[in-house]
Amino acid sequence: MADLLIYGTELGDLTEALATGGTVSAQSTYVRSGSWATRVNPAAGATGYVQFGERIANGAQNTFVYTTLYTRCYIYLLALPSANQEECISIYHTGAAVSLRLTSTGTLQLYDTALAAVAGAVTSALALNRWYRVELLSTVGAAGAYEIKLDGVSVASGTCNHGLFDFESVVFGIRTNRNAVTYDAVFDDCAVSTTEYPGAGAVIYLPPTANGSTMNFSTGDYTGVDDVPPADDDSTYIEDATSGHVALFTVANPTTRGMPNTTCPINCVMSVGRIKEPIAVVSSAALRLRSLTTNDDTTNRNYTTSYVVAGKLYSTDPSTSAAWTYNRLAAAEVGLANNASTLIRCTMTGVMLDFQAQKEPGAACTIEPGAHLHRLWVHWHADD
């Protein structure tokens, strides 16, 4: 279960990331779940990456401070490096990184912070044009524990030099080009936890479908924030300048957005909003998630005149402190609370979730061609 990050490019752009660089894009041609995924395909010798930290109390994203990370992503390879290897998944701290690199033979090889290949930490070859679930355990220390999993099966484990500084971010793609080559790969359905492997999962986005229990913003209604990503920014929005006003919206049922059936376990949920000040003021607004009668907010934030993405991750339902259920999520509301007498604007808000798909009798499981996901209770295949 992720308690740090979920990412599926489901906002239709790269604005969820802490940082991006080089040749990297949100695209909808190669997608495992939802509508979008991230493609990395720089020129030889160049870079292309997305970098992530964690959501802090006010919904902004910042670097983190952790000593153990469990990282999951699904990778779809379109072209391998012509020689040697390049970074694929990297765990960064001050001035160094431990990284899984993609080799010219299609294997994943772990490299430590001294840029040395870790003996025995190499996978079998990955084929082109199919999805793989890749998971990586990383532990700070000169002899920190690591483990690599493919499709839920451990393929390498041991200890290596992860450095002595706490981890601060996770990178998918090539942040530092190591050998003047490149590859072409798509990343989807990513998750990071500090306590356990996130396991199998799929990330989708639930847009608003109607005004919720409270809607007293002065401008707009749910149609101003119901963008099916990417956002239309200032074409449609909600807006308000009265302290104490709240805008809440119901969201789409997960089964209308890609969840195969109502019994799929929900790993975690994230409220999201794309927010700004229309004019430079001292704003104070909070992103809100409502479950039953429980309102849970980020802390107040003074936004700027450029749109930014705010978010808050929920490993459990705030109304019960237990795992999310389909019915509770389908009844949830999301939106914005204005806590200052200054103008605040939101162009898109909704709920992101990471769930486990199950193949049950009579339940259709829709996965893109070439997708394979193996777990004891899950089996996805292109021919199903």
C-alpha positions as CSV (number, residue, x, y, z in Angstrom):
1,M,0.0,0.0,0.0
2,A,1.4,3.4,-1.0
3,D,1.8,6.0,1.7
4,L,4.1,8.4,-0.2
5,L,3.2,8.6,-3.9
6,I,0.9,7.3,-6.6
7,Y,1.4,8.5,-10.2
8,G,-0.3,7.4,-13.4
9,T,0.1,10.6,-15.5
10,E,-3.7,10.8,-15.2
11,L,-3.8,14.6,-15.2
12,G,-2.8,14.4,-18.8
13,D,0.5,16.3,-18.3
14,L,3.5,16.2,-16.1
15,T,2.4,18.8,-13.6
16,E,2.2,16.2,-10.8
17,A,6.0,15.9,-10.8
18,L,8.4,17.6,-8.5
19,A,10.7,18.2,-11.5
20,T,11.0,17.0,-15.1
21,G,13.8,17.3,-17.6
22,G,14.8,16.4,-21.2
23,T,12.6,14.5,-23.6
24,V,9.7,13.2,-21.5
25,S,6.0,13.5,-22.3
26,A,2.5,12.5,-21.2
27,Q,1.0,10.4,-24.0
28,S,-2.0,8.3,-24.6
29,T,-0.8,5.8,-27.2
30,Y,0.8,3.3,-24.8
31,V,-1.2,3.1,-21.7
32,R,-1.7,0.3,-19.1
33,S,-4.6,1.8,-17.1
34,G,-6.5,5.0,-17.1
35,S,-5.9,7.3,-20.1
36,W,-2.3,8.5,-19.9
37,A,1.2,7.3,-19.2
38,T,4.7,8.9,-19.3
39,R,7.1,8.2,-22.2
40,V,10.9,8.7,-22.0
41,N,12.7,8.7,-25.3
42,P,15.6,11.2,-25.5
43,A,18.2,11.3,-28.1
44,A,21.4,9.3,-27.5
45,G,23.4,11.0,-24.8
46,A,20.5,13.1,-23.6
47,T,18.1,12.9,-20.6
48,G,14.4,12.5,-20.0
49,Y,12.8,12.0,-16.6
50,V,10.1,12.7,-14.0
51,Q,11.1,13.2,-10.4
52,F,8.9,12.9,-7.3
53,G,9.0,13.8,-3.7
54,E,6.1,13.7,-1.3
55,R,3.0,15.8,-0.7
56,I,3.5,18.0,2.3
57,A,0.7,19.3,4.6
58,N,-0.5,22.2,2.4
59,G,-0.7,19.9,-0.7
60,A,2.5,21.1,-2.3
61,Q,5.2,18.6,-3.3
62,N,8.7,18.7,-1.8
63,T,11.7,16.4,-1.3
64,F,11.4,13.9,1.5
65,V,13.6,12.4,4.2
66,Y,13.3,8.6,4.5
67,T,15.7,5.7,5.0
68,T,13.6,3.0,3.4
69,L,11.6,3.0,0.1
70,Y,9.5,0.5,-1.7
71,T,9.1,1.6,-5.3
72,R,6.7,0.2,-7.9
73,C,6.2,1.1,-11.5
74,Y,5.1,-0.6,-14.7
75,I,7.4,-0.4,-17.7
76,Y,6.7,-0.9,-21.4
77,L,9.8,-1.1,-23.5
78,L,9.8,0.2,-27.0
79,A,13.5,0.2,-27.7
80,L,16.6,-0.8,-25.7
81,P,20.0,1.0,-25.4
82,S,22.2,0.3,-28.3
83,A,25.1,-0.6,-25.9
84,N,25.9,-0.5,-22.1
85,Q,23.0,0.8,-19.9
86,E,21.1,3.9,-18.7
87,E,19.2,4.8,-15.6
88,C,15.6,3.6,-15.4
89,I,14.5,3.9,-11.8
90,S,16.7,5.9,-9.4
91,I,16.5,6.7,-5.7
92,Y,18.3,10.0,-5.1
93,H,19.8,11.7,-2.1
94,T,22.4,14.5,-1.8
95,G,24.7,14.2,-4.8
96,A,24.2,10.5,-5.5
97,A,21.8,7.8,-6.5
98,V,21.2,4.1,-6.4
99,S,19.6,3.1,-9.6
100,L,18.2,0.3,-11.7
101,R,19.6,0.6,-15.2
102,L,18.2,-0.8,-18.4
103,T,20.9,-2.6,-20.4
104,S,21.3,-3.3,-24.1
105,T,20.2,-6.9,-23.5
106,G,16.9,-5.9,-21.8
107,T,18.0,-6.8,-18.3
108,L,17.8,-4.4,-15.3
109,Q,21.1,-4.1,-13.4
110,L,21.3,-2.4,-10.0
111,Y,24.1,0.2,-9.6
112,D,25.1,1.6,-6.2
113,T,26.0,5.2,-5.2
114,A,29.6,4.6,-6.2
115,L,28.4,3.9,-9.7
116,A,29.4,0.2,-9.4
117,A,27.3,-2.6,-10.7
118,V,26.0,-4.7,-7.8
119,A,27.0,-8.4,-8.2
120,G,24.0,-10.6,-8.6
121,A,21.5,-7.8,-8.8
122,V,20.4,-8.3,-12.3
123,T,17.1,-9.5,-13.8
124,S,16.3,-11.8,-16.7
125,A,15.8,-10.0,-20.0
126,L,12.6,-7.9,-20.4
127,A,10.9,-8.2,-23.8
128,L,9.7,-5.3,-25.9
129,N,6.1,-4.3,-26.3
130,R,4.6,-5.7,-23.1
131,W,4.1,-4.4,-19.5
132,Y,6.2,-5.5,-16.6
133,R,5.7,-4.7,-12.9
134,V,9.1,-3.6,-11.5
135,E,9.5,-3.2,-7.7
136,L,12.6,-2.1,-5.8
137,L,13.4,-2.0,-2.1
138,S,16.1,0.5,-1.2
139,T,17.6,1.0,2.3
140,V,20.1,3.7,3.3
141,G,23.5,2.5,4.5
142,A,26.9,1.4,3.2
143,A,25.4,-2.1,3.3
144,G,21.7,-1.3,2.9
145,A,19.3,-4.0,1.9
146,Y,17.9,-4.1,-1.6
147,E,15.5,-6.3,-3.5
148,I,14.3,-6.4,-7.1
149,K,10.9,-7.9,-8.1
150,L,9.5,-8.6,-11.5
151,D,5.7,-9.2,-11.7
152,G,5.6,-9.8,-8.0
153,V,8.4,-12.4,-7.9
154,S,11.8,-11.6,-6.2
155,V,14.6,-12.0,-8.7
156,A,17.5,-10.5,-6.7
157,S,18.3,-9.4,-3.2
158,G,21.2,-8.6,-0.9
159,T,23.0,-5.5,0.3
160,C,24.9,-2.7,-1.4
161,N,26.1,0.8,-0.9
162,H,23.1,3.1,-0.8
163,G,25.0,5.9,0.7
164,L,24.7,7.4,4.2
165,F,22.4,10.3,3.5
166,D,18.6,9.9,3.7
167,F,16.7,9.4,0.4
168,E,15.1,12.6,-0.9
169,S,13.3,11.7,-4.3
170,V,12.4,9.0,-6.8
171,V,13.2,9.4,-10.5
172,F,11.7,7.5,-13.4
173,G,13.8,7.7,-16.6
174,I,17.2,9.1,-17.4
175,R,18.1,12.0,-15.1
176,T,21.9,11.6,-15.6
177,N,23.0,10.1,-18.9
178,R,25.7,7.6,-18.0
179,N,26.9,6.1,-21.3
180,A,25.8,8.4,-24.2
181,V,23.1,6.0,-25.3
182,T,19.3,6.0,-24.8
183,Y,16.1,3.9,-24.7
184,D,12.4,4.3,-25.4
185,A,10.2,3.3,-22.5
186,V,6.8,4.1,-21.0
187,F,6.1,4.3,-17.3
188,D,2.6,3.9,-15.8
189,D,0.9,3.1,-12.5
190,C,3.8,4.1,-10.2
191,A,3.6,4.0,-6.4
192,V,6.0,4.5,-3.5
193,S,5.7,3.4,0.1
194,T,8.0,3.7,3.2
195,T,6.7,0.6,4.9
196,E,5.9,-2.2,2.4
197,Y,5.7,-3.0,-1.2
198,P,2.7,-1.3,-2.9
199,G,2.0,-4.5,-4.7
200,A,-0.1,-4.8,-7.9
201,G,-2.0,-1.7,-8.8
202,A,-3.6,0.6,-11.4
203,V,-4.0,4.3,-11.1
204,I,-7.1,6.1,-12.4
205,Y,-8.7,9.5,-12.1
206,L,-12.3,10.3,-11.0
207,P,-13.5,13.7,-12.2
208,P,-16.5,15.6,-10.6
209,T,-20.0,14.7,-11.8
210,A,-22.2,17.1,-9.8
211,N,-22.2,19.8,-7.1
212,G,-21.8,18.2,-3.7
213,S,-23.1,18.8,-0.2
214,T,-21.7,22.4,-0.1
215,M,-21.3,24.7,-3.1
216,N,-21.3,28.4,-2.3
217,F,-18.4,29.7,-4.4
218,S,-19.5,32.8,-6.2
219,T,-18.5,31.8,-9.8
220,G,-19.0,28.4,-11.5
221,D,-20.2,24.9,-10.6
222,Y,-19.0,21.4,-11.1
223,T,-18.8,22.0,-14.9
224,G,-15.9,24.4,-14.2
225,V,-13.7,21.7,-12.7
226,D,-14.9,18.5,-14.3
227,D,-12.2,18.4,-17.0
228,V,-11.3,15.0,-18.2
229,P,-7.6,15.6,-18.2
230,P,-5.7,17.6,-19.3
231,A,-7.1,20.7,-17.6
232,D,-8.5,23.6,-19.7
233,D,-7.1,26.1,-17.2
234,D,-8.9,29.5,-17.6
235,S,-11.5,28.3,-20.1
236,T,-13.7,26.9,-17.3
237,Y,-13.2,27.2,-13.5
238,I,-14.7,28.0,-10.1
239,E,-13.8,31.2,-8.3
240,D,-14.5,32.9,-5.0
241,A,-13.3,35.7,-2.7
242,T,-15.2,35.1,0.5
243,S,-13.6,33.5,3.5
244,G,-15.5,30.5,4.7
245,H,-16.9,29.5,1.3
246,V,-16.6,25.9,0.2
247,A,-17.0,24.1,-3.1
248,L,-17.5,20.4,-2.9
249,F,-18.3,17.9,-5.7
250,T,-19.3,14.3,-6.1
251,V,-17.0,12.2,-8.3
252,A,-17.4,9.6,-11.0
253,N,-17.9,6.0,-9.9
254,P,-14.7,4.1,-10.3
255,T,-16.3,1.4,-12.5
256,T,-17.0,4.1,-15.1
257,R,-13.4,5.1,-15.2
258,G,-11.6,1.8,-15.5
259,M,-12.1,-0.2,-12.3
260,P,-13.3,-3.7,-13.5
261,N,-15.7,-4.3,-10.6
262,T,-16.8,-3.0,-7.2
263,T,-14.9,-5.7,-5.3
264,C,-11.4,-4.5,-6.4
265,P,-9.4,-3.6,-3.3
266,I,-8.4,0.1,-3.1
267,N,-4.8,0.6,-2.1
268,C,-5.0,4.4,-1.6
269,V,-6.7,7.6,-2.7
270,M,-5.4,11.1,-3.4
271,S,-7.4,14.3,-3.6
272,V,-6.1,16.6,-6.3
273,G,-6.7,20.2,-7.4
274,R,-5.3,22.6,-10.0
275,I,-5.4,26.0,-8.2
276,K,-4.1,29.6,-8.5
277,E,-4.8,33.2,-7.6
278,P,-6.2,35.1,-10.6
279,I,-4.4,38.2,-9.3
280,A,-1.5,38.6,-6.9
281,V,-3.0,38.6,-3.4
282,V,-2.4,36.8,-0.1
283,S,-4.6,33.8,-0.5
284,S,-5.4,31.1,2.0
285,A,-7.1,28.0,0.6
286,A,-7.2,24.3,1.4
287,L,-7.9,21.2,-0.7
288,R,-10.8,19.2,0.9
289,L,-11.8,15.6,0.8
290,R,-15.1,14.6,2.4
291,S,-16.0,11.1,3.3
292,L,-19.5,10.6,4.9
293,T,-19.6,13.6,7.3
294,T,-15.8,13.9,7.8
295,N,-14.0,16.8,6.1
296,D,-10.3,16.4,5.8
297,D,-8.3,19.3,4.5
298,T,-4.7,20.2,3.6
299,T,-3.4,23.1,5.6
300,N,-4.0,26.5,4.1
301,R,-1.7,27.6,1.3
302,N,-0.9,31.0,-0.2
303,Y,-1.1,30.2,-4.0
304,T,0.5,32.1,-6.8
305,T,-0.8,33.5,-10.1
306,S,0.3,30.3,-11.9
307,Y,-1.7,27.1,-11.7
308,V,-0.1,24.4,-9.5
309,V,-1.3,20.9,-8.6
310,A,-2.2,20.3,-4.9
311,G,-2.7,16.9,-3.5
312,K,-3.1,14.8,-0.4
313,L,-2.7,11.0,-0.1
314,Y,-5.0,8.8,2.0
315,S,-3.9,5.3,2.7
316,T,-7.2,4.9,4.8
317,D,-10.6,6.4,4.7
318,P,-10.5,9.5,7.0
319,S,-14.0,8.8,8.3
320,T,-13.2,5.3,9.5
321,S,-9.4,5.1,9.7
322,A,-9.9,1.7,7.9
323,A,-9.3,0.7,4.3
324,W,-11.3,2.4,1.6
325,T,-14.3,0.6,0.3
326,Y,-15.9,1.0,-3.1
327,N,-19.1,2.5,-1.7
328,R,-17.4,5.0,0.5
329,L,-15.2,6.1,-2.3
330,A,-18.1,6.4,-4.7
331,A,-19.9,8.6,-2.2
332,A,-16.8,10.8,-1.5
333,E,-16.6,14.5,-2.4
334,V,-13.7,16.7,-3.2
335,G,-13.1,20.4,-3.6
336,L,-11.8,23.6,-2.2
337,A,-12.2,25.7,1.0
338,N,-11.5,29.4,0.7
339,N,-10.2,30.7,4.0
340,A,-9.4,34.3,3.1
341,S,-11.3,37.2,1.7
342,T,-9.2,37.2,-1.4
343,L,-9.8,35.7,-4.9
344,I,-8.9,32.0,-5.4
345,R,-9.6,29.9,-8.6
346,C,-9.7,26.2,-9.3
347,T,-9.8,24.8,-12.9
348,M,-9.8,21.1,-12.1
349,T,-10.3,18.9,-9.0
350,G,-10.9,15.2,-8.5
351,V,-9.8,12.0,-6.9
352,M,-6.9,9.8,-8.0
353,L,-6.8,6.2,-6.8
354,D,-4.6,3.1,-6.9
355,F,-6.5,-0.2,-6.9
356,Q,-5.9,-3.9,-7.4
357,A,-7.8,-5.4,-10.3
358,Q,-9.3,-8.8,-9.8
359,K,-10.4,-11.3,-12.4
360,E,-13.6,-12.8,-11.1
361,P,-16.4,-14.8,-12.8
362,G,-18.5,-12.5,-14.8
363,A,-16.2,-9.5,-14.2
364,A,-14.7,-7.9,-17.3
365,C,-11.1,-6.8,-16.9
366,T,-10.0,-4.3,-19.5
367,I,-6.2,-4.1,-20.1
368,E,-4.3,-2.8,-23.0
369,P,-2.9,-5.2,-25.6
370,G,0.4,-6.7,-24.5
371,A,-0.3,-6.2,-20.8
372,H,0.6,-8.9,-18.4
373,L,0.2,-8.7,-14.6
374,H,0.8,-11.7,-12.4
375,R,0.0,-12.0,-8.8
376,L,-1.4,-14.9,-6.7
377,W,-4.9,-13.5,-6.9
378,V,-4.6,-11.5,-10.1
379,H,-4.0,-12.6,-13.7
380,W,-4.3,-10.2,-16.6
381,H,-3.4,-11.2,-20.1
382,A,-4.0,-9.6,-23.5
383,D,-6.0,-12.7,-24.6
384,D,-8.3,-12.7,-21.5
